[in-house]
């Protein structure tokens, strides 16, 4: 240390050593972007919750290939699955619909020909087992973790949290950062400066830089008096960080 000054890296290390996590709080998903997870994000159910069709077509029993099949039911997205399929029975099925019990493949509609309720394939080879079927839990299963404490909340994580059944996330409260400008020469923005005065412009700029990262607490402007500076700093109780602007040199009026 030359001249009693602390090197920048050492000063930064001292500051960071004082940091402590802020308490957790429940944050609605719409407001959670940029926050930091305070608890593991876990799935509240399987996704998909049941076997689902990935294509429009017909749910069939592959053992019945090459048909024909009788179309006995229909399964659409958002509804219950069609009844279990018997031998040589098929169900009209749409993307996102539950696959009926007994079906083990989806014959896409481009590979099928239907005459009334009679269904026949237009291809020679049978589709693979589980063809175009999204099995239960393909995306995630009950209790599976997708984020750990300390992870930043991204738009992708918000979408995943919604799919996992969450309306809010446990995230750390935004730190409160108090900002105090000092100097007899400063006046608030929107005020006409008097002789020798200037408009205070740093605090609003810093508050804008903190948007989404912290909660700015504006302490205003303190004149160059120790009692005024002390009274202003006392209003920062409950804040995690205090940023002072000005008064840090070695002149008689630099009191911070």
C-alpha positions in Angstrom: 0.0 0.0 0.0 1.6 3.2 -1.2 0.7 6.4 0.7 -1.9 4.6 2.8 -4.1 3.9 -0.2 -5.9 0.5 -0.5 -5.4 -1.2 -3.9 -8.6 -1.5 -5.9 -8.8 -5.3 -5.8 -8.3 -5.3 -2.0 -11.0 -2.6 -1.5 -13.4 -4.6 -3.7 -12.6 -7.8 -1.7 -13.3 -6.0 1.6 -16.7 -4.8 0.3 -17.7 -8.2 -1.1 -16.8 -9.9 2.2 -19.5 -7.8 3.8 -22.2 -9.0 1.4 -25.0 -11.2 2.7 -27.9 -12.7 0.8 -31.1 -10.8 1.2 -34.2 -12.6 2.6 -36.3 -14.7 0.3 -39.8 -13.7 -0.9 -42.5 -15.0 -3.2 -42.3 -13.2 -6.5 -45.0 -13.6 -9.2 -43.6 -15.1 -12.4 -44.4 -11.9 -14.4 -42.1 -9.9 -12.0 -39.4 -12.5 -11.5 -37.1 -11.8 -14.4 -33.6 -11.0 -13.3 -34.1 -12.1 -9.7 -32.0 -14.7 -7.9 -33.6 -18.0 -6.9 -33.7 -18.6 -3.1 -35.0 -22.1 -3.2 -34.8 -25.1 -5.6 -37.3 -25.0 -8.5 -39.0 -28.4 -8.6 -41.7 -29.8 -10.8 -45.1 -30.2 -9.2 -46.2 -32.9 -11.7 -45.1 -34.9 -14.7 -45.0 -33.2 -18.1 -46.7 -34.4 -20.1 -49.0 -35.8 -17.4 -50.0 -38.7 -19.7 -48.9 -40.1 -23.1 -49.8 -37.4 -25.7 -49.9 -37.5 -29.4 -47.3 -35.4 -31.2 -49.2 -35.4 -34.5 -52.6 -35.4 -36.1 -53.7 -38.9 -37.2 -55.0 -42.1 -35.7 -54.1 -44.0 -32.6 -53.7 -47.6 -33.4 -52.5 -51.0 -32.1 -49.4 -51.8 -34.0 -50.1 -55.6 -33.6 -53.1 -55.1 -35.9 -51.0 -53.9 -38.8 -51.8 -53.6 -41.7 -55.4 -53.2 -40.6 -58.0 -52.4 -41.5 -59.2 -50.7 -38.4 -62.6 -49.3 -37.4 -62.5 -45.8 -36.0 -64.5 -46.0 -32.9 -63.6 -42.8 -31.0 -61.9 -39.4 -31.1 -59.3 -37.8 -28.8 -58.7 -34.0 -28.9 -56.3 -31.8 -26.9 -57.8 -30.6 -23.6 -60.2 -33.5 -23.3 -60.2 -37.0 -21.8 -58.6 -39.8 -23.6 -60.7 -42.0 -25.9 -61.8 -45.3 -24.4 -59.3 -48.2 -24.5 -58.8 -49.7 -28.0 -59.9 -53.2 -28.7 -58.4 -55.3 -31.5 -58.6 -53.6 -34.9 -60.0 -50.4 -33.4 -58.5 -47.0 -33.9 -59.2 -43.5 -32.5 -59.0 -40.3 -34.4 -56.4 -38.3 -32.5 -55.1 -34.7 -32.7 -51.8 -33.1 -31.6 -51.7 -32.7 -27.9 -54.4 -35.2 -27.2 -54.2 -38.0 -24.7 -53.4 -41.4 -26.3 -56.0 -44.0 -25.4 -55.0 -47.1 -23.5 -53.9 -50.0 -25.8 -52.6 -47.7 -28.5 -48.9 -47.9 -29.1 -48.4 -45.8 -32.2 -49.9 -42.9 -34.1 -50.5 -43.3 -37.8 -50.3 -39.8 -39.2 -53.1 -38.7 -41.3 -50.9 -38.3 -44.4 -50.2 -42.0 -44.3 -53.8 -43.1 -43.8 -56.9 -43.4 -46.0 -60.4 -43.4 -44.4 -63.6 -44.5 -45.9 -66.4 -43.8 -43.4 -65.2 -45.4 -40.2 -62.8 -47.8 -42.0 -59.2 -46.9 -41.8 -56.3 -48.3 -43.9 -52.7 -47.3 -44.2 -51.2 -45.9 -47.4 -47.7 -47.0 -46.5 -46.2 -50.5 -46.6 -44.1 -50.6 -43.4 -45.7 -50.3 -40.0 -44.7 -47.3 -37.9 -42.3 -47.8 -35.1 -43.6 -48.6 -31.6 -44.5 -45.4 -29.8 -44.4 -43.5 -33.1 -45.3 -39.8 -32.5 -46.3 -40.5 -28.9 -44.8 -38.3 -26.2 -44.6 -40.5 -23.1 -45.6 -39.3 -19.7 -42.8 -37.3 -18.0 -40.8 -36.8 -21.3 -40.1 -33.1 -20.4 -39.8 -33.5 -16.6 -41.1 -35.7 -13.8 -42.6 -34.9 -10.4 -39.9 -33.5 -8.1 -37.3 -33.0 -10.8 -35.2 -29.9 -10.2 -34.7 -27.2 -12.8 -32.9 -24.5 -10.9 -30.9 -24.2 -7.6 -30.5 -21.3 -5.2 -28.3 -18.7 -6.6 -29.4 -19.2 -10.2 -30.6 -16.1 -12.0 -34.2 -16.1 -13.2 -34.3 -16.0 -17.0 -37.3 -15.8 -19.3 -36.7 -19.5 -20.2 -36.7 -20.4 -16.5 -39.9 -18.5 -16.0 -41.6 -20.5 -18.8 -40.3 -23.7 -17.3 -41.5 -22.7 -13.8 -45.0 -22.1 -15.2 -45.0 -25.4 -17.0 -43.9 -27.0 -13.7 -47.0 -25.7 -12.0 -45.7 -22.6 -10.2 -47.3 -19.1 -10.2 -44.5 -17.6 -8.2 -40.9 -18.2 -7.4 -38.9 -18.0 -4.1 -36.4 -15.3 -4.9 -34.1 -13.1 -2.9 -35.5 -9.7 -2.2 -33.9 -7.0 -4.3 -31.1 -5.2 -2.3 -32.0 -1.7 -1.2 -29.3 0.7 -2.3 -29.4 4.2 -0.7 -27.9 7.1 -2.7 -26.9 10.3 -1.1 -25.5 13.3 -3.0 -23.5 15.9 -1.1 -22.5 19.4 -1.8 -23.6 23.0 -1.2 -23.4 23.5 -5.0 -26.0 20.9 -5.9 -29.7 21.5 -6.6 -32.3 18.9 -7.6 -33.2 18.4 -11.3 -35.9 20.7 -12.4 -34.6 23.5 -10.2 -32.9 26.6 -11.7 -29.3 26.7 -10.3 -28.3 29.8 -8.5 -24.8 31.4 -8.7 -22.1 28.8 -8.4 -24.7 25.9 -8.3 -25.2 22.9 -10.7 -28.0 20.4 -11.1 -27.4 17.0 -9.4 -27.4 14.4 -12.2 -25.5 11.4 -10.8 -28.2 9.9 -8.5 -31.0 9.6 -11.2 -28.5 8.1 -13.6 -27.3 5.5 -11.0 -30.9 4.7 -10.1 -31.6 4.0 -13.8 -28.6 1.7 -14.0 -29.9 -0.3 -11.0 -33.3 -0.9 -12.7 -34.3 -4.6 -12.1 -31.1 -5.2 -10.1 -31.9 -3.3 -6.9 -34.4 -1.0 -5.2 -33.0 2.5 -5.2 -33.6 4.6 -2.1 -33.0 8.2 -2.8 -31.8 10.2 0.2 -31.6 13.5 -1.7 -28.9 16.1 -1.4 -27.1 16.9 1.8 -25.2 20.2 2.3 -21.6 20.2 3.4 -22.4 19.9 7.1 -21.6 16.9 9.2 -24.9 17.0 11.0 -26.9 17.1 7.7 -24.8 14.3 6.3 -25.3 12.2 9.4 -29.1 12.8 9.5 -29.3 11.8 5.8 -27.3 8.6 6.4 -29.5 7.7 9.3 -32.4 7.5 6.8 -30.6 4.6 5.1 -31.2 2.2 7.9 -32.5 -1.1 6.5 -30.6 -0.6 3.3 -27.9 -3.2 2.2 -25.7 -0.6 0.4 -25.1 3.1 0.7 -23.6 5.0 -2.2 -22.3 8.5 -1.5 -21.7 11.0 -4.2 -19.2 13.8 -3.6 -17.3 14.9 -0.5 -14.6 12.3 -0.9 -11.6 14.4 -1.6 -9.3 16.2 1.0 -10.7 19.7 1.0 -12.1 21.4 4.0 -15.7 20.9 2.7 -15.2 17.2 1.8 -16.8 15.7 4.9 -18.1 12.3 3.8 
